[in-house]
């Protein structure tokens, strides 16, 4: 899925500023993530109903307590010419050939 996160870069943690007075640039970023009903972090902590990005960062849905939250999310569209959302390993080459050969619907 695609999930949006927001924050401030660079984080102004050294001065203890609040969000209202923090320095730095605000950002809003959309990244691919996986939604997990149960996820175990590398440190062994168990997380429920969370998003996990490609860097292994666990992000909670907006409104739940956490430093990393997701504000919006949406399912990714299917790959061109098929019904698949994700392809890994050996199947990637054939999926690419199928996508390149798919004609746009007019």
C-alpha positions in Angstrom: 0.0 0.0 0.0 0.9 3.6 -0.3 1.1 5.4 3.0 1.6 9.1 3.8 3.8 10.3 6.7 4.5 13.8 7.9 7.2 15.3 10.0 9.9 17.9 10.3 13.4 17.8 8.9 15.8 18.2 10.5 14.1 17.2 13.8 14.8 19.8 16.5 15.2 17.3 19.3 18.3 19.0 20.8 16.4 22.1 21.9 13.3 20.3 23.0 11.1 22.5 20.8 7.4 21.7 20.5 5.8 21.2 17.1 4.5 24.8 17.3 8.0 26.3 17.8 10.2 23.7 16.1 12.7 24.7 13.5 13.3 22.9 10.2 11.3 22.1 7.1 7.9 20.3 7.4 7.4 17.4 5.0 4.7 15.1 3.8 6.0 11.9 2.1 4.2 9.0 0.5 6.0 5.7 0.7 5.2 2.0 -0.1 4.5 0.1 3.1 2.9 -3.2 4.2 0.1 -3.3 6.7 0.6 -6.0 9.3 -2.0 -7.2 11.9 0.9 -8.6 13.9 4.6 -7.6 13.4 7.7 -8.5 15.4 10.5 -5.9 15.2 14.2 -6.9 15.0 14.4 -6.1 18.7 11.6 -8.6 19.4 8.9 -6.1 20.2 5.4 -7.1 19.0 3.3 -4.5 17.2 -0.3 -4.9 16.2 -2.2 -3.2 13.4 0.7 -1.3 12.0 2.4 -0.2 8.8 6.0 -1.3 8.1 8.2 0.4 5.5 11.1 -1.0 3.5 13.5 0.2 6.2 11.7 -1.8 8.8 10.3 1.3 10.5 7.0 0.5 12.3 4.4 3.3 11.8 1.1 3.4 13.5 -2.2 4.6 12.0 -3.0 8.3 12.8 -4.6 8.8 16.2 -2.6 6.1 17.9 0.3 7.0 20.2 3.7 6.8 18.5 6.5 8.8 17.2 6.0 7.5 13.6 2.4 7.7 12.4 0.7 7.3 9.0 -1.8 10.0 8.1 -3.4 8.5 5.0 -3.1 5.2 3.1 -4.4 3.5 0.0 -4.0 0.2 -1.8 -1.7 0.2 -4.7 -3.1 -0.4 -8.2 -2.5 -3.7 -10.0 0.4 -4.1 -12.4 -0.4 -3.3 -16.0 -2.1 -6.1 -17.9 -2.9 -8.2 -14.8 -4.5 -8.6 -11.4 -1.3 -8.7 -9.4 -0.2 -6.0 -7.0 3.3 -7.4 -6.2 5.8 -9.7 -8.0 9.0 -11.0 -6.5 11.9 -13.2 -7.7 11.8 -15.2 -11.0 8.3 -13.9 -11.9 9.5 -10.3 -12.3 10.8 -10.8 -15.9 7.6 -12.3 -17.2 5.5 -9.6 -15.4 7.7 -6.9 -17.1 7.2 -8.6 -20.5 3.4 -8.7 -19.9 3.3 -5.0 -18.8 5.3 -3.9 -21.8 3.0 -5.8 -24.1 -0.2 -4.6 -22.5 -2.1 -2.0 -24.6 -3.7 1.0 -23.0 -7.5 0.9 -22.8 -9.0 3.8 -24.8 
